[in-house]
């Protein structure tokens, strides 16, 4: 009987020992799991932090690159503006270039540019040049004359603005005898001194026509000379066409003194 009790006690002790060992193992497993979870969480947090830092660095770099590009663009724009301003001041305001005859000539938006093709007419002394083509070399403001070089091996001659007609584009308007020509474009290539008509070549078909200034709508920006106005202060002044009012058959022009006026088509010659 005593032996049996001892065996029972031993079994109980063994069971208790096993339970204790099992509890220890479970606790160890739990601890290990907790450690693993903590480590994983820490690693995830570290990775997230690293990614955030990388993203922040990338954003900062992108912002810096954008700022650098913007600064470079602004500098480039500033340089272009400064260069353009210098060119405008030199060419338009100062307006001095060396002409073909070796004299200083004025260049403005209201004078024909160097190289512009013109036809000479109305000369009294050098009549041999009348009806011939020439190229503008420049405008001498002191003399109020253009230096033009006759085509080929021709000489450079000095002529008044009224003795040349520039070659320029226009649109036919208001013809009654040949209404089929209205709306067609042509290039003015000469001037008839006796009739006051332009000689022009149609762009469609290349036919030569002779047409009054009142039936021509000159292209915008064309340099012109004013004539036959009731306000004689404007007659003979140089100007440029800003736009044409087709309904009123008038140009809005800007004079060389800055004044803007409205004139009929026939009060303008190119």
C-alpha positions in Angstrom: 0.0 0.0 0.0 2.8 2.3 0.8 4.5 1.5 -2.4 1.5 2.3 -4.3 1.2 5.7 -2.7 4.8 6.3 -3.5 4.3 5.5 -7.1 1.3 7.8 -7.3 3.4 10.6 -5.8 6.1 10.0 -8.3 3.6 10.1 -11.1 2.2 13.3 -9.8 5.6 14.8 -9.5 6.4 13.7 -13.0 3.2 15.3 -14.2 3.9 18.4 -12.4 7.4 18.4 -13.9 6.0 17.9 -17.3 3.5 20.7 -16.8 6.3 23.0 -15.6 8.4 22.1 -18.6 5.5 22.6 -20.9 4.8 26.0 -19.4 8.4 26.9 -19.7 8.4 25.8 -23.4 5.2 27.8 -24.1 6.6 30.8 -22.4 9.8 30.5 -24.4 7.8 30.2 -27.6 5.7 33.2 -26.7 8.8 35.2 -25.8 10.4 34.2 -29.1 7.2 35.1 -31.0 7.1 38.5 -29.2 10.7 39.1 -30.0 10.2 38.1 -33.6 7.2 40.4 -33.9 9.0 43.2 -32.2 12.0 42.7 -34.6 9.7 42.6 -37.6 7.9 45.7 -36.5 11.1 47.5 -35.9 12.5 46.4 -39.3 9.3 47.6 -41.0 9.4 50.9 -39.2 13.1 51.3 -40.2 12.2 50.4 -43.8 9.3 52.9 -43.8 11.6 55.5 -42.3 14.3 54.9 -44.9 11.7 55.0 -47.7 10.3 58.3 -46.3 13.8 59.7 -46.1 14.6 58.6 -49.6 11.3 60.1 -50.9 12.1 63.3 -49.0 15.6 63.4 -50.5 14.2 62.7 -54.0 11.5 65.5 -53.6 14.2 67.9 -52.4 16.4 67.0 -55.4 13.5 67.4 -57.8 12.6 70.8 -56.3 16.3 71.8 -56.5 16.5 70.7 -60.2 13.2 72.5 -61.0 14.5 75.7 -59.3 17.8 75.5 -61.1 16.0 75.0 -64.5 13.6 77.9 -63.7 16.6 80.1 -62.8 18.4 79.1 -66.0 15.2 79.8 -68.0 14.8 83.2 -66.3 18.4 84.1 -66.9 18.0 83.0 -70.6 14.9 85.0 -71.0 16.5 88.0 -69.3 19.5 87.7 -71.7 17.2 87.5 -74.7 15.2 90.5 -73.5 18.4 92.5 -72.9 19.8 91.5 -76.3 16.6 92.3 -78.0 16.4 95.7 -76.2 19.9 96.5 -77.3 19.2 95.5 -80.9 16.0 97.6 -80.9 17.8 100.6 -79.4 20.7 100.3 -81.8 18.7 99.6 -84.9 15.4 101.5 -84.3 16.1 104.3 -81.8 19.6 105.1 -82.7 18.8 104.0 -86.3 22.3 104.3 -87.8 23.7 102.0 -90.4 26.3 102.6 -93.1 24.7 103.1 -96.5 26.0 102.1 -99.9 27.3 105.5 -100.6 29.3 105.6 -97.4 27.0 108.1 -95.6 25.1 107.6 -92.4 21.5 106.7 -93.1 18.5 106.5 -90.7 16.5 103.2 -90.2 13.1 103.5 -88.6 9.8 101.5 -89.0 8.6 104.3 -91.3 11.4 104.2 -93.8 12.1 101.5 -96.4 14.6 98.9 -95.2 18.0 98.3 -96.8 17.6 95.9 -99.7 14.0 96.8 -100.4 13.2 96.6 -104.2 11.8 99.8 -105.7 11.1 101.3 -109.1 12.5 104.8 -109.9 10.3 107.3 -111.6 9.7 111.0 -112.1 13.4 112.0 -112.2 13.9 115.3 -114.2 17.7 115.2 -114.6 18.7 111.5 -114.6 15.7 110.5 -116.8 17.6 107.4 -117.9 16.9 105.8 -114.6 13.1 106.3 -114.8 11.2 103.1 -114.9 14.2 101.0 -113.8 14.4 98.9 -110.7 16.8 99.6 -107.8 17.5 98.5 -104.2 17.4 100.7 -101.2 20.7 101.3 -99.5 19.4 103.5 -96.7 17.7 106.8 -95.9 19.5 110.0 -95.2 17.4 111.9 -92.7 19.4 115.1 -93.1 18.7 115.2 -96.9 15.3 113.6 -96.7 16.4 111.2 -99.5 17.0 107.6 -100.1 20.2 106.1 -101.5 19.3 103.5 -104.0 21.5 101.2 -106.1 20.3 100.6 -109.7 20.1 97.0 -110.7 23.1 95.2 -112.2 26.2 97.3 -112.3 24.2 100.5 -112.0 25.3 103.4 -109.8 24.0 104.5 -106.4 21.8 107.5 -106.7 20.1 109.8 -104.2 16.4 110.2 -104.7 13.4 111.8 -103.0 10.8 109.4 -101.5 8.2 110.6 -104.1 10.6 109.4 -106.9 10.4 105.7 -105.9 7.7 103.1 -105.5 8.4 100.1 -103.4 7.5 96.6 -104.5 4.9 95.4 -102.1 1.8 93.2 -101.8 -1.8 94.4 -102.1 -5.3 93.2 -102.6 -7.6 94.6 -105.4 -10.7 96.3 -104.2 -13.6 98.3 -105.6 -13.1 97.8 -109.3 -16.2 98.4 -111.4 -14.8 97.9 -114.9 -13.2 94.5 -114.0 -15.1 93.3 -110.9 -13.7 89.8 -111.4 -10.3 91.1 -110.2 -11.7 92.3 -106.8 -10.3 90.2 -104.0 -7.2 89.0 -106.0 -3.8 89.7 -104.6 -1.0 91.3 -106.6 2.5 92.7 -106.3 3.1 96.4 -107.0 6.2 96.7 -109.3 6.0 100.2 -110.6 4.2 103.6 -111.0 2.8 105.5 -113.9 3.8 109.1 -113.4 1.3 110.5 -115.9 -1.8 108.6 -114.7 -0.8 108.1 -111.0 -1.6 104.4 -111.3 0.4 101.5 -110.0 1.8 98.8 -112.2 1.1 95.5 -110.6 1.5 91.8 -111.4 -1.3 89.5 -110.4 -0.1 86.6 -108.2 -2.6 84.3 -110.0 -1.8 84.3 -113.7 1.1 86.8 -113.6 -0.8 89.3 -115.7 0.3 93.0 -115.6 -2.4 95.5 -114.6 -2.5 99.2 -114.0 -4.6 100.2 -111.0 -5.4 103.4 -109.0 -4.2 103.6 -105.4 -7.9 103.9 -104.4 -8.4 100.3 -105.6 -5.5 98.9 -103.7 -5.5 97.6 -100.1 -1.8 97.6 -99.2 -0.6 94.9 -96.7 -0.4 95.8 -93.1 3.0 97.2 -92.0 3.7 98.7 -95.4 5.8 101.9 -95.2 3.8 104.6 -97.1 3.8 108.4 -97.8 0.7 110.6 -97.2 -0.6 112.9 -99.8 -3.6 115.1 -100.8 -4.9 115.4 -97.2 -7.1 118.4 -96.2 -4.8 118.8 -93.2 -1.6 119.7 -95.2 0.6 119.2 -92.1 0.5 115.5 -92.8 1.1 115.7 -96.6 4.5 114.2 -97.5 4.9 112.6 -94.1 6.2 109.0 -93.8 3.9 106.5 -92.0 3.1 102.9 -91.9 -0.2 101.0 -92.3 -1.6 99.6 -89.1 -4.8 98.1 -90.6 -7.4 98.6 -93.3 -11.1 99.3 -92.6 -12.7 97.6 -95.5 -16.2 99.0 -94.8 -15.0 102.6 -94.7 -12.3 102.1 -97.4 -9.7 103.7 -95.1 -6.4 102.9 -93.5 -5.5 103.5 -89.9 -1.9 104.6 -90.1 0.8 105.6 -87.7 2.9 108.7 -88.7 6.6 109.0 -88.0 5.8 111.4 -85.2 3.7 108.8 -83.5 0.3 110.2 -84.4 -2.4 107.7 -85.6 -4.9 108.9 -88.2 -7.5 107.5 -90.5 -7.0 108.2 -94.3 -8.6 107.1 -97.5 -6.9 104.5 -99.7 -6.1 107.2 -102.3 -4.3 109.4 -99.8 -1.5 106.8 -99.5 1.3 105.9 -101.9 3.9 103.2 -101.3 
